[in-house]
């Protein structure tokens, strides 16, 4: 591996209907923090409390911001406020990516935000085109658009084989939220 290859950032996508996409992205952030690398995570469509917010609140290498309300966004009930929050989130994530403060940028649930029509796929592509060469970008969420898959360097399709949610088990504190 050459020095140029080691210092080149890649685009990663964690998509699919299985559980663990955000968790996988956080795992990358934690591993990178062990080497002093800094991560910015923008969580789209999320405004409620998740355990990672408490666990990483004062972490010197990981910053998390949310762009959404505590209420779940439903695809058929999108409001202007939902769209504004997501678009402001993409703008903020772009600023963080270009700030030269972060090695990794995570756009958590951005694929779903695109699918719901909260942000335009073209705007996400534009942000990715502006990515400094050394910055790693991770996009999470179901239904990654093919155009993003095509430009990504790594795509993991996380599939559900079996999930206790189908038996009526709701999101559990510390496990799913």
Order of alpha helices (4+ residues) and beta strands (2+ residues): alpha-beta-alpha-beta-alpha-beta-alpha-beta-alpha-alpha-beta-alpha-beta
